[in-house]
Amino acid sequence: MLLRRLHRGGLHGVNGRDSRGALVASLLAGSWRAESSPPPQTDDEIAAVAPLLADSGAAALAWWRLRGAGRGASRVAEELRHAHRLNTLLCALQQEGIAEAFAALRRAGIEPVLLKGWSAARLYPDPGLRPAGDIDLFVRPEHRARARARLDGAGLSHYDFDLKHTELDSLDERGRARVYSRTTLVDLSGIGVRVLGCEDQLSFLCAHLMRHGARRPLWLCDVALALETLPADFDWDRCLGDNRRPAALVTCAIKLAATLLGARLDRVPQTVINGALPRWLVPAVIESWGVSPFAARDSDVLSISLRDPRRIPRAIRSRWADAVEASVRTHAPANDLPRLPFQLIDFVAQGARFFRRALSRPARSVDHQTPQA
């Protein structure tokens, strides 16, 4: 198996997207730990996937592993270290934004919950190992418009706040109340920041990873780190819930973390370890890691294709979901059945949603003036 060969060391003439994705997986194995084994790859092999590591947000983790192996002075390691330095700076700025956001929302009587981001980054052994992106806050749907206005009014519009989260928005009021009741406060610059309880955090990280096609290895590193830092009283029944679908997403994500990144499952129950991992899942994730996550989507390509039919093939490629994402969106079972039918269903559903939105937009007035050059 390609992944096993790369864990042992070296590409040895294997080419293509799969080899790049497997190399990324091998290089990042155990990279979230304070100490990990030396990576077997050569500097040239690492340099070949350095752009993928940068685009996926995992460059600092690769540098951390090289540094721990005494290879931090190499040219490729120094390039990767730039990501760590930038992450450290942006993380400090983001923490200020989080503290200010919580203070502003609480003055408005809104209690947010921080998701992902710093909530996951605080578990890493170094603050610069995880990039600081948008600030994911969960507030009750009925408070969302007021929360957005409050954040803008407090002069925080320069931060990118994400207030919509499918994984939690789909919960009913009782479900949201249970999640809130299990949250906990952690200190950030003297401000108590509310984060998910450890069971809900792991479940959310797994669901988010799978809903987005597991395209970013950083997200799987988050899952692996969470698995290796579980408290002794972790409640697996609470994490898995009483619904088969979320439980299957959690199980698949956990087994992916163990298979691709060597995550330790010492505190994972045997029922989860013995859970089925669809045969298509690991190859699909490895393939997706072999391309930049930013190359996957062009949101306007369908509109352009309607005006220029020559672009229709590109539109299809752009909106064609990978096997993981299509399976989640179509509620497909996590089994060994071929994924192509579910990808076709997903593509048709996306097209239907696009045309419904296009037809619901008001017609634009026609301007008969001579167009400007």
N, C-alpha and C positions, 0 to 999 in steps of 0.2 A: 504494500500500500504506500502511496506517495507520501502521505503524512508521516508514516513510520520511518521511511527512508530519510526524510528531512530532519526528524528528531534525532536520528543517529548521526546526521551531519552531511551537508553537501547536496547540491542539485544534481551533479554528475550527469550533465547533458539533458536533463528533463527541461522542456520548454513549455511556454504557454501560460494562460491565465491560471490554471489549476496549480502549477508549480509556484507561481507568485503568491497565491493565496495560502498555500500550504507553508511556504517559507515565512510568511507573516505570522501564521499560527505558531510555528516552531520557535520563532524568535521571541514571541511574547509569552511563551509558556512560563508561568511562575514569576513574571516580571513585576507583579504587584507586591511581592513579598520584600521584606527588609533585606533578605539574602536569598539568592537563587543560584542555581548551577550555571556555569559558563555556557553561553550559546555556542553551538557547534559550527555556525556559519562563518564563512570568511568575510572580510571587509568588503570585497567586491560583490558578494551575494547580498549583503545587507544594503550596500549602496544601490543595488538594483531595485529594491523595494522601498527605499527611503521616501520617495514621493508618495507612495501609498500610505506609509506610516504617518506622514505629515497630514495628508488629506483626511485620514480617519481619526486623527487626534491621538494616535498611539506612539508618536515619535519619542516623547519623553520617557515612556515606559521602556522602549527599546534601548535608549541611552542608559537608563538606570541599570538594566541588566548588563550592558557592556561595562559600565563603570564598576559594578560589583565584581566583575571578572578580571579587573585590572586592565581593561582595554579602552579606558576612557580617553586616552591620549591620541587615539587613531583619528585619521581625517574624517571618516564617516561618523565616528562617535561625536566629534566636535560639532559636526553639522546637526546631528540630532539633539545635541545639548542646547542649541539655540531655542528649540521648542520648549525645553524645560525652563529656561530663563524667562521666556515670554509667558509661559503658563504661570510661573511664580508671581510675576508682576500683575497679570490680569486677574489672578485669583485674589490678590489683595484688594484690587479695585472692586471686584465683584462682591467680596465680603462686606465692603462698605455699603454697596447698593442693597444687599440683602438686609442689613441692619436698618438702613433708612426706610426700606419698604415696609418692614414689619412695624416699625414705629409709626409710620404714616397711616397704615391700614388700621392699626389698633386704635389710633385717635378717632378713626371713623367708625369704630365698633365692629370691625371685620377682623376675624382671626384666620390668617392664612396658614397653609402647611407647605413647607418647602419640599420639593421632589427632586430626585436626581441631583445633578450639579454638585454644589458644596456638600449636600447631604451624603452623597456617595464619596466625594473627594476627601472628606475628613477622616475616612478610614484608611487611606493610603499612608505609607510611612513617610511621605514627603509631599508638601502641598503643591509642588509643581509637576506632579506626575499625571494629573488629570487637567485637561484644558478647561478654562472657564468660558462657557457659551452663554446662552440665554438663561434667565432666571425663571425656573419652573415653579409656579405657585398654584396651589389648589385652593380655591374658595368656593363656597356654595354657589350653584348656578344663579340663584336669585340675587346674589351680591356681586356678580361679575362686572356688570356695567358700572356700578358705583365704585368698585375697586379700581377699575381701569381709570375712571375719572379722577379718583383720589391720587393715584400714582402719577398721572400727568400733572395734576395740580400741585403736587409736592415737588415739582422740578426734577422728576426722575425719568422723564421720557427718553433720556439718552441711554438708559438701560433697556435691554430687550426682555420684556416680561412675557411669559407664555402662561396664560390662564386657562387654556383649554386642554383637557387630558382625557382622551377617550377611555382609557383604562378605569378611570374613576367617575367620569361623567355618566357612564352607563349604569352606575349603582342607583338604586332607589333611595328614598330618604332614610329608611332604616339602615341600609348598607352604609350610606355616608355617615350616619350617626355612629355606627360601630367603628368605622375607620377613625373618626375624630376622637372617639373615646379611648382608642389605643395609641394615640400620638404621644410624643414625649418632648420635653423642652431640653435643648442643648444650648450651651453658652456660646455666643459669638460676639466678641468685643463688648461684653457687658449686657447684651440683649439676649433674652431667651427666645431662641428660634425653634418653632414647632416643626418637628419632622415625623415621618411615619414611624410606627412601631416596627421593630425589626422583622416581624412576620409579614406585615403589609409591605414593608420596603423590599424584601426579597421577591415577593409576589409581583410587585409593581415593576421592578427591574426586569424580571423574566418576561412579563407580559409586554412591556415596552420593546424589549429586544426582539421578540418574535413578531410583534405587530409591524415592525419596521424591517422585516426580512433579515434580521441579524446581520445587516450590512456593515456595521462598524465593529471591529474587534474590541474597541474600547468598552463597548457596552457589555460584551461577554467577560472582559476583565473585571468590570464592576460586579457582575454576578459571582465570578470566582472569588473575588475578595470578600464579598458578603458571606459566601459559604464558609470561608475559612476564619471568619470572625464572629460566628454565631454565638450568642450567649448560651450558658449551660441550660437555661430554662426555656429555650426556644420551643414554641408550640407549633409542631408541624401540621396538626389538624387545622389550626387557624390559618396557617400559610396556604395550604392547599385548598381550603374551603370545602363546601359541600356540592360544588358544581364540577362536573367532569371536564368541561372545556378549560377553565382556568387552571385546573390541576394538571391537565395534559400539557399546557404551555409551560408551566413551571417545571414539570418533569423533563420536557425536551430541552429547555434552557440549561438545567442543571447537568444533564448528561452531555450536552454540547460543551459546557465548560470543562468537564472532566476529560472528554475525548480530544478536544482540540487544544486545550490549554493546560491540561494536567492538573486541574483543580482537585484539591483533596476533599474527599467526601466522608471524613471521619465522623461528622455529626449528622449525616444524612441517613434517614431510615432505610432499611433494606428494601422496603416496598417501592421506594422511589428509585433506588439504585437498580432494581430489577425491572423497572419500567421499560417499555419498548421504545427504542429509538429508531424511527423510520429509516430505511436503508438509503433513501434519497437525500436525507437531511444534511449529513456531513458533507457530501460532495457539493450540494447546492451552496452551502455557506462558504466552503473553500473557494468555489468559483467566484462568488460575489466579492470576496476579500481580494481577489486578483485584479480588481478594477477600482478606480476612485469612486467613492460614494457620491461625489458631485456629478459624475458622468451619467447617472441613472435617469434623471428626469428633466424634462423641459416643459414647464407648465403651460406654455402658450403654443406648443407645437401643433396641437389639434386645430386651433383656430387658424394658424398659418396654412395648414394643409387644406382647409376648405377653400382657401383662395388660390392655392397653388397645388394641384393634385400630384405634382411630381414629388412633393414632400410627404405623401401619404406613407410610403415605407418607413421613413424616419419617424413619423408619428407613431406607427405601430411599435417600432423598436423602443421608442422613448416611454410609452405608456404600458409596455408589456411587463407585468409584475413577475418577479422571480418566484420560484416554487414555494418559498417560505411565506412571503407576503401574501401571495394569492391564496394559500391554504388557510391563513388566519382570517383574511377578509371574507372568504366564502364559507367559513365555518366547516372546513373539510376535516374529516377524521385524521388523527395522527397515526396513520398506518402506512403500509407499503404500496398502496394503490398508486398508479401513475398520476403525476401532478398536472399533465397537460390539460385534461378536461377542466380542472379547477382554474387554471390560468386563462382558458378561453372564457369561462363564465365570468371571471373577474374583469377581463378586458371588455366584454360586452356590457357589463354593469357600469364600468367607468364611462364608456361611450354614451350610454343612456343618460347618466347623470350630467355629462357635458352638454348633450343636446337639450335636456330639460332646462338647464341654466341658461343656455343660449336663447331658447325660445321665450323664456320668462323676462329677458332683458328688454327694456323699452327701445324701440327703434331709434337710431340716431338720425338727426336731421341731415339732409343731404346738402352739402356745400358745393355750389356750382362754380366757385371761383377757380381761377387757374392755379393749380398746385405750385407751391414754391419749390425751387430747386434745393 
